[in-house]
Each structure stands twice: as structure tokens, then as C-alpha cells.
Amino acid sequence: MSAPLPLLQVRDLAVRFRAGGVGLPGFGARYVNAVNHVSLSIAPGETLGVVGESGCGKSTLGRAILNLVDAQGGEVRFEGDVVSSHDPSSIAKLRARAAMIFQDPYASLNPKLAIGEAIAEVLRVHRKTQPEKVAARVAELLYLVGLSPELAARKPHQLSGGQCQRVGIARALAIEPRLIIADECVAALDVSIQAQILNLLMELQRQMNLSLIFISHDLGVVRHLCRRVAVMYLGRIVELGPTEQVFAAPQHPYTRALLAAVPDIDPDRTLNPAQLRGEPPSPLDLPTGCPFHPRCPHAQEVCARGEAPMLRASGTRELACHFDLPLNSQQGEGP
């Protein structure tokens, strides 16, 4: 039997933002390549983590998938159909089956609307419920995310951050999605509340067979939540594979450095030596060749020439590197 089609396919996606210049001779416009030829896929019911330093393009990638920012190249397919900014019906179909949970639980809600009305608005726009049953469905969704239906009349400022984020999850669930993109959705919450929200997402994912793209800089959370992980650096995916394999034996030098930087609370364990040199290059002036080569301890002459290496198969994962470095653990062992 043939394998089922991926729920989401992203091929060679590119997003750039203008960052100055007027486009006149001698004053050329400058651009930041926020997402640089990214390809990935996610299966029905799968959880994919996207990690990397701040500014690496994680959030822009999530927004571009849902067409919340314009892409300048590449292709997004959802349930086999191309999603195009030139075809509003394809975007409407995508947003009727895919939703986003944002980082700031207060900023993502209209402060003038009661939370029950914010959820009801989604039900009406997407025609998910008959008009006379909207109130009952709002109560059901609030209960599903662990909130009392009695809170429906309250405004966002009357709720805690954790409660507001639960409302955001309820609003995402209102469209009965197949895919949820969670963009740093616990970063603004206290640690104890983070655990509650993560457990809620895991339970909902199991109950509803949701596919989840979890964008985060918290590697521990991603390891706990996600089956696969994509590591981004300067707009590109540099390593993608099963989470436990990537964390236990990272192959890309940047992944190794990222994991080695995670603090360890064991007082008897020696600190890992610094694995990165220098500072990240400006996204306005990327180096030729591999964008990581100026900081890479394994860089050779070929790394500085030509185009950046694209993702290629390397065992059970994909790797954007010219070399297959010996596998090592995240404890900072040398190659």
C-alpha cells in the first residue's frame, strides 16, 4: 500500500522583507531573506517542532504557511491543493482547516470583545455551527480547554495570561482544524502555566488527531512535545529529523552548538566548551556559500564558495551540510 499524502507540503518557500533603500540608482533597496528556500512536510496527526535562535525565521515561516505574510517564491500545498495568494478561495480553504496560536495571549484577542464573542465570531464567519447553537458551542469549546463557560462574558483584561492563551486555543479549535501552528505559544507564560498549556495541547492532539507545528526557542519543550524537529539558521533549515535522534546525536555543527548551549543543572558535570566563534552575520549581508561557515569549527574552503548547501537525505534525517560529520552526543564530544 502507498503511504498517505502529507497533510502539508512546503517546497522551496522564500519570504523577504524590504529593509531600506529607495530603489533609485545608487540607493538600491535592501532586503532581508527571512525564509530562504525552506522545504518540509507534515503528516496527519504528526507534531513537528521548529527551533532556532531569535530572528532565524521561525515565526515568519509559520505565518507564510498560512499566507499571513506574502511569499516571494516556493509552494505550499494543503491536503494536496496548492495555496496561492492569487487564488483567494485556496487561502479560504486553508484557513478553514488550519489555525494559528500566537505568542502574546493578550495581543491576539480583541480587547473590546468578550471572550465568548471572540470565539462566536469565528464560528459565524466559518459557518461551523447553526446560529441558534453558537452559544452552546462556545461553552463547549471553553470547557474543552479547561475554562468555565461562565467566563464567556469577561473581557481579555479580566483574565490571566494562561486563561487568555486557553481562549486562543479554543478559538483555534472553533474551526475544527486539521493543522495548528503554535508560535511560541507558551513563551510569555509562567513555567507552571506553560506545563498546563503543553499538556492541554498534547491531549487535544491525541483526541482530535491534530497535526501540530510547534515553533519555539525552548529545546526542552520541543523534545517533550514533538516527534520530529527542524532546526533553522538564518532563514534555512539546516537539520530535520526524528527529535530523539537529533537531540541525542546532532549532525549539523549548528545543531550541536545549539544543544551544547542548553544549561545543565547537574553541578558535577563540566561546562561544555563554546562551540561557536564570532557573531551571526547580518541578514542584510549574508556570506557566500554556507551561511554558517564563518562560525563553523569544521568549515573548509568549499563551504565558502557557491550556493548554500540544500537539505539532503542523511540516514533517517535531512542535513544542509557539505559533509557527513561523525555522530556525536549533545554533551559536546568532538567529532
N, C-alpha and C positions, 0 to 999 in steps of 0.2 A: 504494500500500500504506500502511496506517495504521502509525504509529510504535509500537514495542513499549511496553508498560506500564512505568512506572518500577518498579524493584525495591522502593524505599522511598518512601513519601509521608508527609510530616508536614504537618498542616494546623492552624494556629492553636493550637499547643501552648503550654500555660501551666503553670508549676510555681511554687509559692510555699511558703516556709518560715515557720513561726511564729518570731518573733524577740523575744518578750517579751510581758508583759501577762497578766492572769489572766481576761480576758473578763467581768469584773464592771463594773457601772455606774461610770464614772469611771476604770476601769482596763482599757480595751479592749485586746484582743490586737492586736499589730502584726505585720505580715507583710513579708517580702522577696519581691518578684516576681523570682525568679531567671531564669525563662524567660518571656518576655512575648509571647505570640501569634506564635510562630515557625512559618513555613511554608517547606518546602523539599522537594526530591525528588532522588533519585539513581538513575541508570540502571544496568543490569547492566554490570559491568566498569569503571565510572567511579570516579574519585578526586576527592573533594570536600574542600577544606580549610576549616576553621573557625578564624578568628583573632579576636583582640581582647585587650584588657588583662586582667590578672588580675582575677577577680571579675565578668567580664561575662556569665557563664552558659554558657560553652562546655562545661565538663565536665558540668554539670547537664543540658544538652541531650542529650549522649551517653548519660548514664545513663537519662534519661527515655525515650529512644527504645527502649531495651532493657527498660524497665519496672523498672529497678533503684531508681528513686525514683518516687513517685506523682505523676501529673499531675492538675491540677485542671481542666483544660479542653483541648479540641482532640482531634485524632485522629491515630493512627499506623496506616498500612497497610503491610503487608509482603507482597509478591507478590500484591497486590490484596485481601488479607484484613485486616479490622480487628483490631488488637491491643488487647485491653481487660483492665484489671485485674479486671473482673468475670467474665472468661472464662479460667480457668487454662489451658485447652487451647490458646488462641490465644497465650498467653505461652510455653508449652512449645514450640509450633511455631516461634515466632520464635527462641527461644534454641537450637533445634536447627539453625538455619541462619545465625545471626548471633552473633558473639562480640566481646569487648572485650579490648583490651590496655591495661593500666593504667600509670600513670606510674612508680610505685615498683616496680621488679622484685623486690625482696625482700619487701615487704609484701604483694604479690599472691600469694605462694606460701606454703603451709603449712610452717612451719619444721620440723615433726615428720615430714613425708613426704619420702622420697627423690623426686627429680625424676621418675624413671621412674614411680613410683607415682602422682604427681600427674597425669601425662598419662594413665596407665592408668585412673584413676578417671573421667576424662571419657569415655573410650571405653566403659567399662562402663555408666555412667549413661545415655548416649545410644544404647547398643547399636549402636555403629558397627562393631564387629569381633567375630567369634566368640571365645569365651573362650580357646580354645587358641592364638589368633593375636594376642592382645593384646601380648605381649612383642615379637613381631616388628614389629608396627605401631608401638610406642613407639620402637624402634630406627630404623625408617624415618623417623618424624617428627623425631627428633633429627638424623639425617643431613640431612634436608631443610632444616633451619635452620642447618646448619653446625656441629653439635656431634657429638662422638664418642659412639656408643651406649654406650661404656664409662662415660660419666658418669651413666648412669641410676641407679646405686646411691648417688650422692652427695646430700647434703642441700643446701639453698639456701646456707647459710652457707659451704659449701666451694667455691662458685663465685663468679666475678666478677660485677659488675653487668651487664656486657654478656652474659655467659653466661646469667644469670638471665632477662634480657629475651628472649633467644632461646628459653628454655624457655617463657616466657609466650606467645610466638608459636606455638611447637609445640603448646601446649595449646589455643590458639585454633583452629589448623588441624585439631585432632583431630576436631572435629565436621563437618569438610568444609564450611566455611561458604560462603555466597554474599556475606556482608557482614561486614567487620571494622571496628569503631570503635576507633581508636588514640588514646588520650587522653594527650597529652604523653609519648608512649612513649619518647622519646629525651632528654627534658629532664634526667634525672638521670644521664646518661652522659657520659663524656669525649668531646670533639669527634671524635677519631679513631674511637671506637666508634660514635658517632652515625652517621657516614658508612657504616659497615659495616651497621648495622641498617636504615638507609634504603635502601641498595642491595638488601638482602635483601627488604624489603617490596616494592620496585618489581619485582624479579624474580618473586616469588611472585604478585604481582598480575597480571603478564603471563602466567605459566604457567597459573594457575588461573582467570583471568578474574574475579578478586575485585572486588567493589565495596569501596571504602575511604573512610571518613570520618576524616580526619586532623585532630585537634584540636591546635592549637599556638599559642604566642605568638611562635614563631620564623618571621618572614615569609620569610626566605631559604629555609628548608627547605620551606615551603609552596609557594613559587614553583617550586622544583625538582621537587616531587613531584606536585602536584595540577593537574588540568585546569581545575577551577572552584574558586572561593573564595567563602566567605560571611564577611562582616565583622560582628562583633557589638559592640554598645554597650549596656550596662545591660539585658541580657536580650533585646534585639531585634536582628534582622538589619537592618543599615542599607544594605548593598550586597551584591549577589550577582551573579556573572558569570564569564566566562572569565578565568582567572588572569592571563594576559599582558595582557589589556585593562585589568583592574582595576589592575594594578601599573604599567602604562605611562601610564594616563590615568585616575586615580581620579576619580569623580564626586561622591561624598558628602564633605562637608567633614571628617568624622571620618576617613574612609579616607585623605584627603590628609594630615591631620595625623599619622596613624599611620605612613604610609610616609615622611613627611618626617623622622620621629624616628629612622629607621634610621641608624646610624653609617656614615660613608663613610671608607674608609681612604686615599682619594686626598688627599695633602697640598696639592695645588694647587686643590682645589675648596673654595669658600667654604661655611661652615656655613649650613644652612637657618635662616631666622628662625623663632622659635617661632610655631606656628600655633594653639595653644590658649591660652585665658585661663582663669584660675581653676582650681578643683579639681572633680573629678567630684562630682555631688550624691549625698547619702546615698540608698542604695536603699530606705531606710525612708521617705523623704520626697521622692519624685520631683517635679520641676516639672510644671506643666500644659503641655499641648502637646507639642512635640518635646522629648524628654529631653536632647537635645544643645544646645538653643538658648542656655542661659546661657553656653556656651563657644564658640559658633559665630561666626566672624568675618563670616558672611553673614546672620545672623539678622535677621528683620524682625518686625513686630508679629504677623503671622498665625502665626508659629512658636510663640508663647507662648500661643496660645488653643486651646481644644477638645482633641480627642484627638491622640495622636501619629500622625504620618503612617504609613500602612501601605505595605508593598512594592508598587510598581507597575512596570510594564514601562517601560524607558527604553532604547530601542535593543536591543542584544544582552544587556543585563543588567537587573537589578531594583534599584530605588532607593527608600529610605524618606526622601524629602525633598520639600518643597513645590515646590522649584524645580529646573529643569534648568540647573545651573551650566555655564559654558563648560568644555570639557575642558581639562585641563592635565596636565603630567607630574608625576612624584613628586619632581622636583627643587625644588619649592617655587615655581613660577611663579604669579603672581597670576592671578585669573580675568579 
